[in-house]
């Protein structure tokens, strides 16, 4: 990118911030918003802070494991912890999540085994966690494809009578994550059309981290992304994606609206990807260090920490205990990765095809015989 283009992008990072929901400033001060407020408890604040810290540690471990050759690839989430934790804390047990490939914090909060996620990036499985028990579906590796799956699942929930019941304990909805780059994909826009046409209980949660790999958001859209929702016929809200309180409040509103049968909504969480798109990417090739530093001052974890300490909700002992927990968690993540075993190559047939036809049986037998011809048979 040219110096002129980079400067232009940097100046446009926060166009018209007045249209963005914010309840906690970068300095850790609580502020009011005319339409949204946060009604959680002090324990809720501490839990969300803890979840953000643990998610960042998991992310750092994943990056380090890839650099050591233990993982084939890793998509970092650093900087997007508030968007993911705030959203996941707004869900109930009857809600379902369709992620991209970066929602590690959401997966952890929903109870997905960290080792199962590592196995996907190590290549020892194609994704094996309990999607029904966790409500967290497999990572959507193909950009934007998960939004169509999410919309279809939401339509199924409608048909199953899981939406609009008088008893709120019988209602659920779908939260579909995607990025700003995915908003340019045909699949995503088709999902918007279907969701609007069928009034489906799905909330599209766009983590606008400013970069679609090396393409800035200014090349993706001429207007703020949340304003696109109006053209499809459902509400769009822009929220400060580094403000966990605002994200939680807006997501809670959108999900409850969907559960009640009022249809889809679009949330643009305005945040920033601090690291690389994946570990195969080098962001220094296309963005300026001063831009990253600009956003580092808005670190979502530091923002909440300042608020908690300033108001006497946590102290040094509490933070030290959390640091110890993170260290122990990091050690367990490394051990879990090293303990992953290579799959039997014969499983490729079982995991790829629902019905094994006679030609496939023959191919499998030929494959097994060929592998067995080597010493050790592996």
GUSE-354842 format. One record per residue: x, y, z of N, C-alpha, C, CB in turn; residue in three letters. Coordinates in steps of 0.05 Angstrom, whole numbers, plus 32768, in hexadecimal, padded with zeros to 4 digits. Glycine has a CB too. Layout:
% residues N
XYZXYZXYZXYZALA ...
END
This chain:
% residues 378
80117FE880008000800080008012801980007FED80008019UNK 800A802D7FF1801A80467FF080178055800A801180577FD8UNK 80298067800F802880788027800E808880288040808A802AUNK 8006809380107FEE80A3800E7FD6809180157FEB80AF7FF2UNK 7FD5807980097FBE8068800E7FBC805F802B7FC0804F7FFCUNK 7FD3805980377FD3805180537FCA806880657FEF8048805CUNK 7FD4808080607FCB809780707FAD809C806D7FDB80B08068UNK 7FA3809980557F87809D80517F76808980607F80809C8032UNK 7F80807080607F71805B806E7F728061808C7F7D80408068UNK 7F8A806980967F8D806D80B37F7A808480BC7FAA807480BAUNK 7F78809980AC7F6780AF80B47F4980A780B47F6B80C780A1UNK 7F42809380A47F27808B80A17F1F807480B47F2180838086UNK 7F31806D80C67F2B805680D77F12805880E77F42805180EAUNK 7F0C807080F17EF5807381037EE2808980F97EFF807A811FUNK 7EDA808680E17EC8809980D67EAD809A80E57EC2809380B9UNK 7EA580B280EC7E8B80B680FA7E8880A481127E7480B380E6UNK 7E9980A781277E968097813E7E7C809C814E7EAD809B8151UNK 7E6E80B181487E5580B781567E3F80A281517E4B80D2814EUNK 7E428092813C7E2E807F81367E35806381427E2A807C8118UNK 7E48806381547E52804A815F7E4A8047817C7E708047815CUNK 7E3E803181847E36802C819F7E4F802781B07E22801481A2UNK 7E52803781C57E69803481D77E5F803981F47E80804781D0UNK 7E66802682067E5F802982227E77802A82357E4E8011822AUNK 7E8F802482297EA8802582397EBD803182267EB080098243UNK 7EC78048822E7EDB8056821D7EF68048821E7EDE80748226UNK 7F07804F820B7F228043820B7F31804982257F33804E81F4UNK 7F29805E82347F358065824E7F29805682657F3480828253UNK 7F158045825F7F08803582747EF2804382837F1D802D8288UNK 7EE7805882777ED1806782847EB6805D82797ED58085827FUNK 7EA38059828B7E88805282837E7A806B82787E788046829BUNK 7E6C806782617E5D807D82557E418072824F7E6B8087823BUNK 7E2E8084824B7E13807C82457E0E807E82277DFF808F8254UNK 7DFA806E821E7DF1806E82037DD3807082037DFB805581F2UNK 7DC7808081F17DA9808381F27D99806A81ED7DA1809881DFUNK 7DA5805781DF7D95803F81D77D9E802581E47D96803C81B9UNK 7DB6802481ED7DC0800B81F97DCD801082147DD47FFE81E5UNK 7DC97FFD82267DD67FFE82407DDE7FE282487DC4800C8255UNK 7DF17FE0825A7DFA7FC682647DF17FC382817E197FC48262UNK 7DE57FAB82867DD87FA782A07DE47F8F82AF7DBB7FA3829DUNK 7DFD7F8882A87E097F7182B57E137F7782D17E207F6782A5UNK 7E1F7F6382DE7E287F6582FA7E477F6982FA7E207F4D830AUNK 7E517F6E83117E6E7F7083147E7B7F55830E7E767F798331UNK 7E6E7F3F83167E797F25830F7E7A7F2182F17E687F0F831DUNK 7E667F2B82E37E657F2982C67E7D7F3782BA7E4B7F3482BAUNK 7E847F4E82C47E9B7F5D82BB7EB57F4D82BF7E9D7F7882C9UNK 7EB87F4282D67ED07F3282DC7ED17F1A82CA7ED07F2A82FAUNK 7EBA7F0D82C67EBA7EF582B57EC27EFC82987E9F7EE782B5UNK 7EB87F12828E7EBE7F1A82737EDC7F2182707EAD7F318269UNK 7EE67F2F82857F037F3582847F147F1C82847F0B7F47829CUNK 7F0C7F0982967F1B7EF082977F1A7EE1827C7F0F7EDE82ADUNK 7F037EE182707F007ED282567F117EDF82407EE37ED2824DUNK 7F137EFA82417F247F07822D7F417F0182317F1F7F26822EUNK 7F4A7F00824A7F667EFA82507F6D7EDE82487F6C7EFE826EUNK 7F5B7ECB824E7F607EAF82477F607EAB82297F4B7E9D8254UNK 7F4E7EB9821B7F4C7EB781FE7F667EC281F17F347EC781F3UNK 7F707ED881FC7F897EE381F07FA07ECF81F57F8F7EFE81FCUNK 7FA17EC3820D7FB67EB082127FB47E9881FF7FB57EA6822FUNK 7F9C7E8E81FB7F997E7881E87FA27E8081CC7F7B7E7081E7UNK 7F9C7E9881C47FA47EA281AA7FC37EA481A87F987EBE81A5UNK 7FD07EAE81BD7FED7EB181BD7FFA7E9581BC7FF67EC081D5UNK 7FEE7E8281CA7FF87E6781CA7FF57E5B81AE7FEA7E5581DFUNK 7FDE7E5F81A17FDA7E5581867FEE7E6081727FBE7E5B817DUNK 7FF47E7A817480077E87816380237E7B816780087EA58167UNK 802B7E78818180457E6D818780487E50817E804A7E6F81A5UNK 80327E41818180337E25817980377E23815B801A7E168181UNK 802A7E35814C802E7E34812F804A7E3C8127801A7E478121UNK 80557E50813580717E58812F80857E42813580777E71813FUNK 807E7E318148808F7E1A814F808A7E02813E808C7E13816CUNK 80797E05812A80737DEE811880607DDA8122808C7DE18111UNK 80517DE08138803E7DCD814380237DD08136803C7DD28161UNK 801D7DE7812A80047DEB811C800A7DF380FF7FF27E00812AUNK 7FF87DEC80ED7FFD7DF480D17FF67E1180CC7FED7DE280BFUNK 7FE37E1B80DB7FD97E3780D87FCB7E3F80F17FC67E3980BFUNK 7FCA7E5980F57FBB7E64810C7FB07E8081057FCD7E658126UNK 7F967E8481097F8B7E9F81047F887EAF811F7F6F7E9D80F7UNK 7F997EC281237F997ED1813D7F7F7EE181417FB17EE3813EUNK 7F787EE5815A7F617EF581617F687F0E81717F4D7EE58171UNK 7F827F1381777F8A7F2881897F7E7F4381807FA87F2A818AUNK 7F717F5081937F637F6A818E7F467F67818B7F6E7F768176UNK 7F3C7F4F81877F207F4A81827F137F3B819A7F1B7F3B8169UNK 7F207F3B81B17F167F2C81C87EFB7F3781D27F2A7F2C81DEUNK 7EF97F5181D37EE07F5D81DD7EC87F5781CB7EE37F7B81E1UNK 7ECD7F5881B17EB77F52819E7EAD7F3581A27EC17F568181UNK 7EC07F2381A67EB87F0781A87EAD7F0081C47ECF7EF581A2UNK 7EBA7F0981D97EB07F0381F47E967F1281F97EC57F0B8208UNK 7E947F2B81F17E7B7F3981F67E647F2C81E87E7D7F5681ECUNK 7E687F2381CF7E527F1581C07E4B7EFB81CD7E5B7F1181A3UNK 7E5F7EEB81D47E597ED081DE7E4B7ED181F97E737EC081E1UNK 7E517EE582097E437EE882237E267EF182207E537EFC8235UNK 7E1E7EF882097E027F0082047DF07EE981FB7E017F1781EFUNK 7DFB7ED181FA7DED7EBA81EF7DE17EA982057DFF7EAA81DDUNK 7DCD7E9981FE7DC27E8682107DC77E6982067DA47E8A8215UNK 7DBF7E5682157DC57E3A820E7DB77E3081F57DBF7E288225UNK 7DA27E3F81EC7D937E3681D47D9C7E4581BB7D757E3B81D9UNK 7DB07E5681BE7DBB7E6581A77DD17E54819A7DC57E8181B0UNK 7DD57E5981807DEA7E4B81717DFC7E5F81647DDD7E37815DUNK 7E167E5781627E2A7E6981567E367E5C813E7E407E6F816BUNK 7E377E6C81287E457E6381107E5E7E76810D7E337E6480F7UNK 7E767E6C81127E8D7E7D81137E9C7E7E80F87EA07E738128UNK 7EAF7E9080F67EC27E9080E17ED87E7C80EA7ECE7EAD80DAUNK 7EF17E8480E87F077E7380F27F177E8181077F197E6B80DAUNK 7F0C7E9781127F1B7EA881257F0E7EAB81407F207EC38119UNK 7EF67E9E81437EE77EA2815C7EF07E9081737EC97E9E8156UNK 7F097E9181797F147E7F818E7F087E8681AA7F327E81818FUNK 7F047EA081AF7EF97EA981C97EDD7E9F81CC7EFA7EC781CCUNK 7ECD7EA081B77EB17E9681B87EB17E7881BD7EA27E9D819EUNK 7EC27E6A81AF7EC47E4D81B27ECB7E4581CF7ED87E41819EUNK 7EDE7E5381DA7EE67E4C81F67ECF7E5182097EFF7E5D81FEUNK 7EC17E6882057EAB7E6E82177E947E5A82157EA17E8A8211UNK 7E917E4E81FD7E7B7E3B81F97E847E1F82017E727E3C81DCUNK 7E9C7E1B820A7EA47E0182147EB27DEF82007E8D7DF3821EUNK 7EBA7DFA81E97EC97DE981D67EE57DE381E17ECC7DF881BAUNK 7EED7DCA81DF7F077DC181EA7F1D7DCF81DA7F0A7DA281E8UNK 7F2F7DDD81E87F457DEB81D97F557DD881C77F587DF881EDUNK 7F587DBF81D07F687DAB81C07F597DA581A67F6C7D9281D0UNK 7F3F7DA581A77F307D9F818E7F347DB581797F127D9C8194UNK 7F367DCE81837F3B7DE381707F587DE281657F377DFF817DUNK 7F6B7DDC81767F867DD9816D7F897DC381597F997DD48185UNK 7F7A7DAD815D7F7C7D96814A7F757D9E812E7F6A7D7F8154UNK 7F617DB0812B7F5A7DB981117F717DC781037F427DCD8112UNK 7F7F7DD881117F967DE781057FAF7DD681047F9B7E008115UNK 7FB07DC081127FC77DAE81107FC27D9A80F97FCB7D9E812AUNK 7FA97D9780F17FA27D8580DB7F9D7D6980E37FB87D8680C7UNK 7F997D6480FD7F947D4981067F767D4281067F9F7D458122UNK 7F657D5681047F487D5281017F3E7D6780EE7F397D53811CUNK 7F247D6380E67F177D7880D67F027D8780E77F097D6B80BDUNK 7F067D8581017EF37D9281147EE27D7D81217EE27DA78105UNK 7EE57D79813B7ED77D6381487EC77D6B81617EEB7D4E8150UNK 7EC57D8581677EB87D8C817F7E9A7D88817D7EBE7DA88187UNK 7E8D7D8781957E717D8281977E617D9B81907E697D7881B4UNK 7E587D9D81777E4A7DB5816F7E2F7DB8817C7E477DB58151UNK 7E227DA281827E077DA4818E7E097DAB81AB7DF97D89818BUNK 7E1C7D9F81B97E1F7DA581D67E297DC181DB7E317D9181E2UNK 7E3B7DCB81CA7E467DE581CE7E367DFB81C07E637DE681C5UNK 7E267DF381AC7E197E07819C7E2B7E17818A7E0A7E1A81AEUNK 7E447E0D81877E597E1A81787E607E0881607E727E21818AUNK 7E597E1181487E5E7E0081317E7B7E0181287E4B7E08811AUNK 7E817DF081147E9D7DEF810A7EA67E0980FE7E9F7DD880F6UNK 7EBF7E0E80FF7ECA7E2780F37EC47E2880D57EE97E2880F8UNK 7EBD7E3F80CC7EB77E4480B07ED17E4D80A27EA17E5880ACUNK 7EDF7E3A80967EF87E4180897EF47E50806F7F097E278085UNK 7EE07E4880607EDA7E5680477ECC7E70804E7EC77E448034UNK 7ED87E8680457ECF7EA1804D7EB17EA580487EDF7EB6803FUNK 7EA27EAA805E7E867EB2805C7E737E9B80597E837EC48045UNK 7E7C7E8380547E6A7E6C804F7E587E6780677E797E538048UNK 7E627E6C807F7E537E6580987E3A7E76809B7E657E6980B0UNK 7E387E8D808D7E207E9E80907E087E9180847E257EB98084UNK 7E0B7E83806D7DF57E7480617DED7E5D80737DFD7E6A8045UNK 7E007E4F807E7DFA7E3980917DEB7E4480A97E147E2A809AUNK 7DF47E5A80B37DE77E6680CA7DCA7E6E80C47DF67E7F80D4UNK 7DC57E7A80AD7DAA7E8380A67D987E6A80A27DAB7E93808CUNK 7DA27E5680957D927E3E80927D8C7E3180AD7DA17E2A8081UNK 7D9F7E3180BF7D9A7E2580D97D857E3680E87DB47E2480EAUNK 7D877E5080E67D737E6180F27D577E5C80E77D7A7E7F80EFUNK 7D557E5880CD7D3B7E5280C17D307E3780CC7D3E7E5080A2UNK 7D427E2480D17D3A7E0B80DD7D307E0F80F97D517DF880DDUNK 7D3C7E2181087D337E2681237D177E3281237D467E398132UNK 7D117E42810F7CF67E4D810C7CE27E3681087CF57E6180F4UNK 7CE97E2480F67CD77E0E80F07CD37DFB81087CE17DFF80D8UNK 7CE87DFA81197CE67DE881307CD97DF681487D027DDF8138UNK 7CCF7E0E81447CC17E1C815A7CD37E2681707CAC7E0A8165UNK 7CEB7E2D816A7CFE7E36817E7D007E54817F7D197E2B8179UNK 7CED7E6281727CEE7E7F81717CD37E8B81777CF87E898154UNK 7CD27EA181857CB97EB0818A7CA67EA3819E7CAB7EB38170UNK 7CB07E9281AF7C9F7E8581C37C9B7E9881DB7CAB7E6B81CDUNK 7C837E9681E87C7E7EA881FF7C927EA382167C627EA3820AUNK 7C9B7E8A82197CAF7E84822D7CCB7E8882217CAC7E668238UNK 7CD97E9C822A7CF47EA2821E7D077E8B82217CFF7EBA822BUNK 7D037E7982347D157E6282377D137E4E82217D0F7E548251UNK 7D007E51820F7CFD7E3F81F87D057E4C81DE7CE07E3681F6UNK 7D127E6381DF7D1A7E7181C77D387E7181C37D0F7E8E81C8UNK 7D407E7181AA7D5C7E7281A37D607E8181897D687E5781A1UNK 7D797E8781837D7F7E95816A7D9C7E8D81627D7D7EB4816DUNK 7DA47E97814B7DBE7E9181407DCF7EAA813E7DBB7E848124UNK 7DE97EA781467DFC7EBD81437E117EB4812E7E0A7EC4815EUNK 7E127EC381187E247EBD81027E3A7ED181007E147EBC80E7UNK 7E537EC881057E6A7EDA81047E747EDB80E77E807ED08117UNK 7E7E7EF280E07E8D7EF580C77E9E7F0F80C97E7B7EF580AEUNK 7EB17F1280B77EC27F2980B77EBA7F3E80A37EDE7F2180B2UNK 7EC87F5580A37EC27F6A80907EC77F6180747ED27F838097UNK 7EDC7F5180707EE27F4880557ECC7F35804A7EFD7F398054UNK 7EC17F25805C7EAC7F1280547E937F21804B7EA57EFF806BUNK 7E8F7F3A80537E787F49804B7E777F4D802D7E767F63805AUNK 7E8E7F4980207E8F7F4C80037E897F327FF47EAA7F577FFAUNK 7E867F1D80037E817F037FF77E637EFF7FEF7E897EEC800AUNK 7E5F7EF17FD97E437EEC7FD07E347EDC7FE47E437EDF7FB6UNK 7E407EC87FF07E327EB780047E277EC7801A7E467EA2800FUNK 7E367EDA80247E2D7EEA803B7E157EFB80337E447EFC8045UNK 7E167F08801C7DFF7F1880147DE77F07800E7E077F297FFBUNK 7DEB7EEF80037DD47EDD80007DC87ED5801B7DDD7EC47FF1UNK 7DD97ED2802E7DCF7ECB80497DBE7EE280547DE67EC5805CUNK 7DC67EFB804F7DB77F1280587D9B7F11804B7DC57F2C8051UNK 7D9A7F0B80317D817F0B80227D6E7EF6802D7D867F068004UNK 7D787EDE80317D687EC8803C7D5E7ECE80587D777EAE803BUNK 7D707ED980687D697EDF80847D537EF480857D817EE98093UNK 7D557F0980747D407F1D80747D267F1380687D4A7F358063UNK 7D287F0380537D0F7EF980467CFF7EE780587D177EEA802CUNK 7D0D7ED780687D007EC4807A7CFE7ECD80977D0E7EA98078UNK 7D077EE5809C7D067EF180B77D147EDE80CA7CE97EF680C0UNK 7D2B7ED380C27D387EBE80D27D457ECA80EB7D4D7EB180C0UNK 7D467EB981007D527EC2811A7D707EC0811A7D467EB28131UNK 7D7D7ED081097D9A7ED081077DA57EEC810A7DA37EC380EDUNK 7DBA7EEE81197DC87F08811C7DE47F05810F7DCB7F10813BUNK 7DE97F1680FC7E037F1680EE7E167F2980FE7E007F2080D1UNK 7E2B7F1D81087E3E7F2B81187E587F2F81097E447F1D8133UNK 7E5C7F4780FE7E737F4D80ED7E897F5980FE7E6B7F6080D6UNK 7E9F7F4B81017EB67F56810E7EC67F6680F97EC87F40811CUNK 7EC17F7F80F97ED07F9180E67EEB7F9780F27EBF7FAB80E0UNK 7EFF7F8780EB7F1A7F8B80F67F2B7F9B80E37F277F7080FCUNK 7F1F7FA980D07F2B7FBD80BF7F3A7FB280A77F3D7FCE80CFUNK 7F417F9880A87F517F8D80927F467F72808A7F6E7F8B809BUNK 7F417F6F80707F3A7F5580647F547F4A80587F237F57804EUNK 7F637F3C80697F7F7F3680637F8E7F50805D7F827F21804AUNK 7F957F5680457FA47F6F803F7F937F8580347FBA7F69802CUNK 7F787F8180327F677F9680277F5A7FA6803D7F517F898015UNK 7F5D7FC0803E7F517FD080537F337FD280507F5E7FEC8054UNK 7F257FD980657F087FDC80647F007FF180507EFE7FE28080UNK 7F108004804B7F09801980387F06800F801B7F1E802F8038UNK 7F127FF780167F0F7FEA7FFC7EF87FD77FFB7F297FDC7FF5UNK 7EEC7FD280127ED67FBF80147EBB7FCC80117ED77FB0802FUNK 7EB97FE5801A7E9F7FF2801B7EA28010801A7E907FEA8034UNK 7E8D801E800E7E8D803B800D7E7D804780247E8080447FF3UNK 7E6F803680337E60803F804A7E66802C80617E41803F8044UNK 7E618035807A7E65802380917E558009808D7E5C803080ABUNK 7E617FF380947E557FD8808E7E397FD5809B7E677FC38099UNK 7E357FE080B37E1B7FDC80C07E047FE880B07E1C7FE780DCUNK 7E0A7FFD80A07DF5800A80917DEB7FF9807A7DFF80258086UNK 7DFB7FE580727DF27FD3805D7DD97FC380647E087FC08055UNK 7DD67FBE807E7DC07FAD80877DA57FB9807F7DC07FAA80A6UNK 7DA37FD4807F7D8A7FE180787D817FD9805C7D8D80008079UNK 7D947FD5804A7D8C7FCE802F7D817FB2802D7DA47FD0801DUNK 7D877FA180417D7C7F8680417D627F8480527D917F72804CUNK 7D5C7F9A80607D437F9A806F7D447F92808C7D307F898061UNK 7D5C7F9580987D5D7F8F80B57D707FA380C27D667F7280BBUNK 7D6F7FA780DC7D7E7FBC80E97D9C7FB580EA7D747FC08105UNK 7DAC7FCA80E97DC97FC780EC7DD37FDA81017DD77FCD80D1UNK 7DE57FD081127DF07FE081287E0F7FDF81277DE67FD68143UNK 7E1C7FF5812B7E397FF6812E7E3F7FF9814B7E46800C811DUNK 7E517FE781557E597FE881717E777FE981737E4D7FCF8181UNK 7E817FF681887E9E7FF6818D7EA67FDA81947EA5800A81A4UNK 7EB47FCD81827EBB7FB181857ED07FAC819A7EC47FA5816CUNK 7EDD7FC181A47EF17FBE81BA7EE47FC481D57F087FD081B5UNK 7ECA7FC981D67EBB7FCF81EE7EAA7FB781F47EAA7FE981EBUNK 7EB27FA682077EA47F8D820C7E887F9282177EB47F7C8220UNK 7E847FA882257E697FAE82307E567FB582197E6B7FC58244UNK 7E5E7FC682077E4D7FCE81F17E477FB681DF7E5B7FE581E1UNK 7E5B7FA681D97E577F8E81C87E427F7C81D57E717F7F81C3UNK 7E457F7881EF7E337F6681FD7E167F7181FD7E3C7F62821AUNK 7E137F8B82017DF97F9782027DEB7F9681E67DFA7FB4820BUNK 7DFA7F9C81D17DEF7F9C81B67DE87F8081AD7E027FAA81A2UNK 7DFA7F6D81B37DF57F5181AB7DDD7F4681BA7E0E7F4081AFUNK 7DDB7F4C81D37DC47F4381E37DAA7F4D81D77DC77F4B8201UNK 7DAA7F6681D07D927F7281C37D8B7F6481A97D957F9081BEUNK 7D9F7F6081987D9A7F54817D7D917F3781807DB37F56816CUNK 7D9E7F2881927D977F0C81957D7B7F0981A17DAB7EFE81A7UNK 7D747F1981B47D597F1781C07D447F1E81AB7D577F2981D9UNK 7D4A7F32819C7D377F3A81867D337F2281737D427F528177UNK 7D487F14816C7D467EFD815A7D377EE781677D627EF48151UNK 7D3C7EE281807D2E7ECC818F7D107ED181907D397EC981ABUNK 7D087EEA81917CEC7EF181937CDE7EEF81787CE97F0C819FUNK 7CED7EEA81627CE17EE881487CE17F0181387CC67EDE814AUNK 7CF17F1581407CF17F2E81327D067F30811C7CF77F448146UNK 7D137F1981167D247F1880FE7D417F1E81037D197F2980EAUNK 7D507F2080ED7D6D7F2380EE7D757F3F80F57D797F1B80D4UNK 7D8F7F4280FD7D9B7F5B81027DB97F5980FA7D987F648120UNK 7DC67F6F80F77DE27F7080EF7DF17F8181047DE57F7C80D2UNK 7E077F76810E7E187F8581217E337F8881147E1A7F76813CUNK 7E3D7FA081137E587FA5810A7E687FAC81227E597FBC80F4UNK 7E797F9A812B7E8B7F9F81427EA57FAC81377E917F848151UNK 7EA87FC5813C7EBE7FD581317ED77FD081427EB77FF3812FUNK 7EE97FBF81387F007FB881487F197FB881367EFC7F9C8154UNK 7F2E7FA9813E7F467FA9812F7F557F8F81337F587FC18137UNK 7F607F85811E7F717F6C811F7F8E7F7581257F6F7F5C8104UNK 7F977F70813E7FB17F7981467FC87F6981387FB47F778164UNK 7FC37F5081337FD77F4081277FD37F3B81097FD97F258135UNK 7FDD7F2481007FDA7F1D80E47FBF7F1080DF7FF17F0A80DCUNK 7FB77F1080C67F9E7F0380BE7FA07EE580C67F997F0580A0UNK 7FB57ED880BF7FBD7EBE80C97FDB7EBE80CC7FB37EA680B6UNK 7FE67EA980D680037EA780DA80127EA580BF800A7E9080EBUNK 80037EA380A980107EA3808F80127EBF808380027E90807CUNK 80087ED3809280057EEE8088801A7F0080967FE97EF9808DUNK 80237F15808880357F29809480287F44809180517F288085UNK 801B7F4E80A6800C7F6880A4801E7F8080A07FFB7F6C80BCUNK 80387F7D80A6804A7F9480A3804D7F9B808580657F8E80AFUNK 80457F89807480477F8E805780317FA1804D80457F748048UNK 801B7FA5805C80057FB480527FF97FC980667FF07FA28049UNK 80037FCA807E7FF87FDE8090800F7FEA80A17FE37FD380A2UNK 800A800380AA801F801280B8801F800B80D5801B803080B4UNK 8037800C80E1803A800680FE802A801A810F805780078106UNK 802880348105801A804881157FFC80428116801E80648109UNK 7FF2803581027FD5802D81037FD1801881187FCC802280E8UNK 7FE2800481197FE07FF0812E7FE37FFC814A7FF57FDA812AUNK 7FF5800E814D7FFA801B81677FE1802B816F8013802C8166UNK 7FD58038815B7FBC804881607FA78036816E7FB180538146UNK 7FA4801E81647F90800B816E7F9A7FFD81887F897FF78159UNK 7FB47FFB818B7FBE7FEE81A47FB57FFD81BD7FDC7FEB81A2UNK 7FB2801781B97FA9802881D07F8C802381D77FAD804581C9UNK 7F7E801481C67F62800E81CB7F5E7FF081D27F51801581B2UNK 7F747FE481DB7F737FC881E27F5B7FC181F37F8D7FC081F1UNK 7F4A7FAE81EA7F317FA881F97F367F9D82157F217F9581E9UNK 7F4B7F8E82197F517F8282337F5A7F9882467F667F6C8231UNK 7F6C7FA9823D7F767FBF824E7F5F7FD282557F8D7FCE8240UNK 7F4D7FD682437F377FE882487F267FDF825F7F267FEB822FUNK 7F207FC582607F0F7FBB82757F1F7FB8828F7F047F9F826EUNK 7F397FB2828D7F497FB082A57F4A7FCB82B47F667FA7829EUNK 7F4E7FE082A57F4F7FFB82B17F35800182BF7F558010829BUNK 7F1F7FFB82B27F057FFF82BE7F017FF082D87EEE7FF882AAUNK 7F097FD682D77F067FC582EF7F177FCE83067F0C7FA882E8UNK 7F307FD583017F427FDD83167F3B7FF883217F5F7FDD830DUNK 7F33800A830F7F2C802583187F148025832B7F2780378300UNK 7F02801283267EEA801183367EEC7FFC834D7ED2800B8325UNK 7F047FF283527F087FE083687EFB7FC583657EFD7FED8381UNK 7EF67FBC834C7EE97FA283487EFD7F8B83467ED97FA4832EUNK 7F167F9283417F2C7F7E83427F447F8B834E7F327F728325UNK 7F567F7A83597F6F7F8583647F877F75835A7F6E7F848383UNK 7F9E7F7B83647FB67F6E835A7FB67F5083607FCF7F7A8367UNK 7FAB7F4883777FA97F2B837D7F987F1D83697F9E7F27839AUNK 7F817F2983627F6F7F1D834F7F7C7F1B83337F557F2E834CUNK 7F8A7F2F832B7F987F2F83117FAE7F1A83117FA37F4A830BUNK 7FBC7F1883287FD27F0483297FC67EE883277FE17F078344UNK 7FB07EE383357FA37EC883337F9B7EC283167F8B7EC78346UNK 7F917ED683087F897ED282EC7FA17ECD82DB7F797EEB82E2UNK 7FB77EDB82E17FD07ED682D17FD97EB982D57FE67EEA82DAUNK 7FD77EAF82EE7FDF7E9382F37FCD7E8082E47FDE7E8E8311UNK 7FB37E8682E47FA07E7682D57FA77E7582B87F837E7F82DAUNK 7FAD7E8C82AD7FB57E8E82907FCE7E7E828A7FB87EAB8288UNK 7FE17E7F829C7FFA7E7082997FF57E528299800E7E7782AFUNK 7FE47E4982AB7FDD7E2D82AD7FCD7E2482947FCD7E2782C6UNK 7FBC7E36828B7FAC7E3082737FBF7E2E825B7F977E46826FUNK 7FD27E4182597FE47E4082437FF47E2682427FF77E588244UNK 7FFD7E1D825A800C7E04825B7FFB7DEC825280177DFF8278UNK 7FE27DED825A7FD07DD782537FCA7DD782347FB57DD98262UNK 7FC97DEF82297FC57DF1820C7FDD7DE581FD7FC17E0E8203UNK 7FF57DEC8206800D7DE081F9800E7DC281FC80267DED8205UNK 80087DB9821380087D9C82187FF37D8E820780037D958235UNK 7FDB7D9A82047FC67D8E81F47FCE7D8C81D77FAC7D9E81F7UNK 7FDC7DA181CD7FE57DA181B17FF97D8B81AD7FF17DBC81A9UNK 800C7D8881BF80217D7481BC80157D5881BF80377D7881D1UNK 7FFE7D5681CC7FF27D3C81D07FE07D3381B97FE37D3C81E9UNK 7FDC7D4481A67FCA7D3C818F7FD87D27817E7FC47D55817EUNK 7FC87D1381777FD37CFD81677FCA7CFF814A7FCB7CE28173UNK 7FDB7CF581397FD47CF5811C7FBE7CE181177FED7CEE810BUNK 7FAB7CE781067F957CD581017F9D7CBF80EE7F7D7CE580F4UNK 7F8E7CA980EF7F917C9380DC7F877C9E80C17F817C7A80E5UNK 7F977C9C80AD7F907CA780937F777C9A80887FA77CA4807FUNK 7F707C8280917F587C7580887F3F7C8580907F567C598093UNK 7F427C9580A57F2B7CA580AE7F237CBA809A7F327CB280C8UNK 7F347CC180877F2D7CD480737F147CCC80647F457CD8805FUNK 7F127CB2805E7EFA7CA880507EE27CAA80627EFF7C8B8047UNK 7EE47CA3807C7ECD7CA3808E7EC37CBF80937ED57C9580A8UNK 7ED67CD280947ECE7CEE809B7EC57CFE80837EE47CFB80A9UNK 7ECB7CF4806B7EC47D0480537EAA7CFB80467EDB7D01803FUNK 7EA57CE180477E8D7CD780397E797CCB804D7E957CC18025UNK 7E5F7CD180497E4A7CC680597E457CA980537E307CD68056UNK 7E467CA280397E427C8780307E5A7C7D80207E287C84801FUNK 7E657C6780287E7D7C5C801B7E737C4980057E8F7C4D802FUNK 7E777C527FEC7E6F7C427FD57E847C2C7FCF7E6A7C547FBCUNK 7E7D7C187FBF7E917C037FB87EAB7C0D7FAD7E847BEF7FA5UNK 7EAA7C217F9A7EC37C2B7F907ED47C387FA67EBE7C407F7AUNK 7EC77C467FB97ED57C527FCF7EE17C3D7FE27EC47C657FDFUNK 7ED27C277FE67EDD7C117FF67EF67C067FEA7EC87BFA7FF9UNK 7EF67C047FCF7F0E7BFA7FC17F257C0E7FC47F087BF57FA4UNK 7F1F7C277FC17F347C3C7FC47F3F7C3B7FE17F287C577FBEUNK 7F2E7C397FF47F377C3880107F497C2080147F1F7C378023UNK 7F417C09800A7F527BF1800D7F6D7BF480007F437BD88002UNK 7F6D7C007FE87F867C057FDA7F987C187FEA7F817C117FBEUNK 7F8B7C2D7FF67F9A7C4180067FA67C33801E7F887C58800EUNK 7F967C23802D7FA07C1680457FB77C03803E7F897C078053UNK 7FB47BF580287FCA7BE380207FE37BF2801A7FC17BD28008UNK 7FE07C08800C7FF87C18800580067C23801E7FF07C307FF3UNK 7FF67C2E803180027C38804A800F7C22805A7FEC7C45805BUNK 80037C0A805A800E7BF3806980287BE9805E7FFA7BDD806AUNK 802E7BF0804480467BE78038805F7BF5804280457BEB801AUNK 805B7C0B805080727C1A805C80787C0F8078806C7C38805DUNK 80907C13808080977C09809B80877C1780B080B57C0E80A0UNK 807B7C0880C1806A7C1380D6804D7C1680CE80747C2D80DFUNK 80487C1780B4802C7C1980AA801F7C3380AF801C7C0480B6UNK 802F7C4880B380247C6380B8802E7C7780A4802A7C6C80D5UNK 
END
